[in-house]
């Protein structure tokens, strides 16, 4: 019930009338330095920080977003975009929770204006079921699934991001990209809570080699993989 109420309040807030100049001002202040004046991911910081490697700042004009609650290939919801603004992306993008709620809303509006598809899209999140016990039995099943699903190819046997395919990984623009080192949950782009890891497994990270496992694995199997991934964290 609380989740539904939050979604309704957010939808109402995002639908409130705003001035284009207000959204543009927030974007120029908080976003343009990395994402560029036209949202193409070509701001001054894009070339000084990560010129030859991924992830580069997001090119909003492409309509491709890694961090979503929606199926692979779909646009993110307003709540997804707001979550990224508030949380940031560990190592790559700071949190903008210091902006006022109204300013964060304006940032989301500004980002959506760079891709016309948002005007007609109705993104629908993939439901995340309640977290079951992630006990030792789940970890053991998850370890077997880890191998069967081919995860060690990129992430390595122990999740260190050192699998045999890791040196060859590229994002969709052709830039080299690192496989996540799963020993460090604080660096997970999409969050490290069990629900966050589950969401990453079912949505994938569009534009990267990380696929969606929605339809390939059953709900219980996905939670077993979550249990295994969490067990890899460095103590």
C-alpha positions as CSV (number, residue, x, y, z in Angstrom):
1,X,0.0,0.0,0.0
2,X,2.9,2.4,0.9
3,X,4.6,1.7,-2.5
4,X,1.4,2.5,-4.3
5,X,0.9,5.7,-2.3
6,X,4.5,6.9,-3.0
7,X,4.0,6.1,-6.8
8,X,0.8,8.1,-6.9
9,X,2.3,11.1,-5.0
10,X,5.3,11.0,-7.4
11,X,3.1,10.9,-10.5
12,X,1.1,13.8,-9.2
13,X,4.2,15.8,-8.5
14,X,5.7,15.1,-11.9
15,X,2.5,16.1,-13.6
16,X,2.4,19.5,-11.9
17,X,2.9,22.5,-14.2
18,X,6.5,23.7,-14.5
19,X,8.3,26.3,-16.5
20,X,10.7,25.1,-19.1
21,X,13.2,27.7,-17.9
22,X,13.2,26.2,-14.4
23,X,14.0,22.7,-15.6
24,X,16.7,24.0,-17.9
25,X,18.3,25.9,-15.1
26,X,18.4,22.9,-12.8
27,X,19.9,20.8,-15.6
28,X,22.6,23.4,-16.4
29,X,23.5,23.6,-12.7
30,X,23.5,19.9,-11.8
31,X,23.8,17.8,-15.0
32,X,25.3,19.6,-18.0
33,X,28.9,19.5,-16.7
34,X,28.9,15.7,-17.4
35,X,26.0,15.1,-19.7
36,X,26.4,18.1,-21.9
37,X,24.2,21.0,-22.8
38,X,22.3,18.9,-25.3
39,X,22.1,15.7,-23.2
40,X,24.5,13.8,-25.4
41,X,26.9,12.8,-22.7
42,X,29.6,15.1,-24.0
43,X,30.0,17.7,-21.2
44,X,33.5,18.9,-20.3
45,X,33.9,16.3,-17.5
46,X,33.1,13.4,-19.9
47,X,36.4,13.7,-21.6
48,X,38.5,14.6,-18.7
49,X,37.4,11.7,-16.6
50,X,36.6,8.7,-18.8
51,X,37.6,9.5,-22.3
52,X,38.6,6.0,-23.4
53,X,36.6,3.8,-21.2
54,X,33.0,3.1,-20.2
55,X,30.9,4.2,-18.5
56,X,30.8,7.6,-20.1
57,X,28.1,10.0,-18.9
58,X,24.7,8.9,-20.2
59,X,23.7,10.1,-23.7
60,X,20.0,10.9,-23.0
61,X,19.2,11.4,-26.7
62,X,19.6,7.6,-27.3
63,X,16.8,6.6,-25.0
64,X,18.9,3.8,-23.5
65,X,19.1,3.6,-19.7
66,X,21.0,1.1,-17.6
67,X,19.3,1.7,-14.3
68,X,15.6,0.8,-14.6
69,X,12.8,-1.2,-13.0
70,X,11.4,-1.9,-16.4
71,X,12.1,-4.7,-18.9
72,X,15.2,-4.7,-21.0
73,X,14.8,-2.2,-23.9
74,X,12.1,-0.2,-22.2
75,X,12.4,3.3,-20.9
76,X,12.7,4.0,-17.2
77,X,9.9,5.2,-15.1
78,X,10.0,8.7,-13.5
79,X,10.7,7.0,-10.2
80,X,13.7,5.2,-11.7
81,X,15.1,8.5,-12.9
82,X,14.4,10.1,-9.6
83,X,16.1,7.2,-7.8
84,X,19.3,7.7,-9.9
85,X,19.3,11.4,-9.2
86,X,18.9,10.9,-5.5
87,X,21.2,7.9,-5.1
88,X,23.8,8.7,-7.7
89,X,25.9,5.9,-9.2
90,X,28.7,4.7,-6.9
91,X,32.2,5.7,-8.3
92,X,30.7,7.3,-11.4
93,X,28.0,9.8,-10.5
94,X,27.4,11.8,-7.3
95,X,24.1,11.8,-5.4
96,X,22.0,14.9,-5.9
97,X,20.0,14.4,-2.8
98,X,21.2,17.8,-1.7
99,X,18.8,19.4,-4.3
100,X,15.4,20.2,-3.1
101,X,12.6,17.8,-3.9
102,X,11.3,20.3,-6.5
103,X,14.7,20.6,-8.1
104,X,15.1,16.9,-8.3
105,X,11.8,16.7,-10.0
106,X,12.8,19.4,-12.5
107,X,16.0,17.4,-13.2
108,X,13.9,14.4,-14.2
109,X,11.7,16.5,-16.4
110,X,14.8,18.0,-18.1
111,X,16.3,14.6,-18.8
112,X,13.1,13.3,-20.3
113,X,12.9,16.2,-22.8
114,X,16.1,15.0,-24.6
115,X,14.3,11.8,-25.8
116,X,10.9,12.2,-27.6
117,X,9.9,8.7,-26.8
118,X,9.1,9.6,-23.2
119,X,6.2,11.6,-24.4
120,X,4.2,8.5,-25.4
121,X,5.8,5.8,-23.3
122,X,4.1,4.2,-20.4
123,X,7.0,2.3,-18.7
124,X,5.8,-0.5,-16.4
125,X,8.1,-1.8,-13.6
126,X,8.8,-5.5,-13.3
127,X,7.3,-6.5,-9.9
128,X,9.8,-7.6,-7.3
129,X,8.4,-10.3,-5.0
130,X,9.0,-10.4,-1.3
131,X,12.6,-11.4,-0.3
132,X,12.6,-15.1,0.8
133,X,15.1,-16.5,3.3
134,X,18.6,-16.1,1.7
135,X,20.1,-18.9,3.8
136,X,23.0,-21.3,3.2
137,X,20.8,-23.6,1.2
138,X,19.9,-20.7,-1.2
139,X,23.6,-19.8,-1.4
140,X,24.5,-23.3,-2.4
141,X,21.8,-23.4,-5.1
142,X,22.9,-20.0,-6.3
143,X,26.5,-21.1,-6.7
144,X,25.4,-23.9,-9.0
145,X,23.2,-21.5,-11.0
146,X,26.1,-19.0,-11.2
147,X,28.1,-21.6,-13.2
148,X,25.1,-22.8,-15.3
149,X,24.1,-19.3,-16.3
150,X,27.7,-18.5,-17.5
151,X,28.3,-15.7,-15.0
152,X,32.0,-16.7,-14.3
153,X,32.8,-15.9,-18.0
154,X,32.7,-12.2,-17.1
155,X,32.7,-12.0,-13.3
156,X,35.1,-14.9,-12.6
157,X,34.6,-17.9,-10.4
158,X,34.6,-15.8,-7.2
159,X,32.9,-12.7,-8.6
160,X,36.1,-10.6,-8.8
161,X,35.4,-9.3,-12.4
162,X,38.3,-11.3,-13.7
163,X,36.6,-13.9,-15.9
164,X,38.1,-15.0,-19.2
165,X,35.8,-12.7,-21.2
166,X,36.4,-9.6,-19.0
167,X,39.3,-8.1,-21.0
168,X,37.1,-8.2,-24.2
169,X,34.0,-6.6,-22.8
170,X,32.6,-3.5,-24.6
171,X,29.6,-1.3,-24.1
172,X,27.2,-0.6,-27.0
173,X,29.3,2.3,-28.2
174,X,32.4,0.1,-28.4
175,X,34.2,1.4,-25.3
176,X,35.9,-1.1,-23.0
177,X,33.9,-1.7,-19.9
178,X,34.7,-3.6,-16.6
179,X,32.8,-6.5,-15.3
180,X,31.6,-5.7,-11.7
181,X,33.8,-6.9,-8.9
182,X,31.0,-8.3,-6.7
183,X,33.2,-8.3,-3.6
184,X,32.3,-4.6,-3.1
185,X,28.5,-4.1,-2.9
186,X,28.9,-0.4,-2.2
187,X,30.0,0.0,-5.8
188,X,27.0,-1.7,-7.3
189,X,25.5,0.7,-9.8
190,X,21.9,-0.4,-9.2
191,X,22.1,-0.8,-5.4
192,X,23.2,-3.7,-3.2
193,X,20.0,-4.5,-1.2
194,X,18.5,-7.9,-2.1
195,X,15.7,-6.2,-4.0
196,X,18.3,-4.1,-6.0
197,X,20.3,-7.2,-7.0
198,X,17.1,-9.0,-8.0
199,X,16.1,-6.0,-10.1
200,X,19.4,-5.9,-11.9
201,X,19.1,-9.6,-12.7
202,X,15.6,-9.2,-14.2
203,X,16.1,-5.9,-16.0
204,X,19.8,-6.3,-17.1
205,X,21.9,-3.2,-17.7
206,X,21.0,-1.9,-21.2
207,X,23.9,-0.8,-23.2
208,X,26.3,-3.1,-21.4
209,X,27.1,-6.8,-21.7
210,X,25.0,-7.5,-18.6
211,X,21.8,-9.3,-19.9
212,X,18.4,-9.6,-18.4
213,X,17.5,-13.1,-16.9
214,X,13.8,-12.4,-16.9
215,X,12.2,-15.5,-18.5
216,X,15.4,-17.5,-18.4
217,X,15.3,-18.1,-14.6
218,X,12.4,-18.7,-12.3
219,X,11.7,-16.5,-9.3
220,X,13.2,-18.9,-6.8
221,X,16.3,-19.3,-9.0
222,X,16.7,-15.5,-9.2
223,X,16.6,-15.2,-5.4
224,X,19.2,-18.0,-5.1
225,X,21.5,-16.1,-7.4
226,X,20.9,-13.0,-5.2
227,X,21.9,-15.1,-2.2
228,X,25.1,-16.2,-3.9
229,X,26.0,-12.7,-5.1
230,X,25.6,-11.4,-1.6
231,X,27.8,-14.1,-0.2
232,X,30.7,-12.9,-2.3
233,X,30.9,-9.6,-0.5
234,X,34.3,-9.0,1.1
235,X,34.0,-9.2,4.9
